[in-house]
């Protein structure tokens, strides 16, 4: 029944080209996903760069260590401004994630807008109140920390961040 949105912003003291280069590489998704989620890209041809229409398949354990398949399509891209991923197969009835970046005086403002609808009607609404909303915030808290390590405090980031 419920439809929800998560809206997060983060300022990074970096150049737009650097931030875009990092966020537009499918292989970097694992780096910004908490390890407990067991995130692995299963697509053989995920590519070095996203493009409109690319399909990216993952295995992920979002809850209780239960592995599930998740397939997203990058439906829209405007180079160095935004891209949108939409779930094609996965746990949500609707998942639409808009990633926006824009230059600001001190670097880059990154904005994530996740619009989602859990499955199972009113049970999904209860699950959102009890579990999903908190889990999504935890994931984005982790992303914020990792991106700060990469762009704000690179000396604290593992050496392989630019693979």
Buried (B, 14 or more C-beta within 10 A) or exposed (E): EBEBEBEBEBBBEBEBEBBBBBBBBBEBBBBBBBEEBBBBBEBEEBEEBBEEEBEBBBBBBBEEEEEEEBBBBBBEBEEBEBBBBBBBEBBBBEBBBBBBBEEEEEBBBBBBBBBBBBEEEEEBBBBBEEBBBEBBEEBBEBBBBBBBBBBBEEEEBEEEBEE
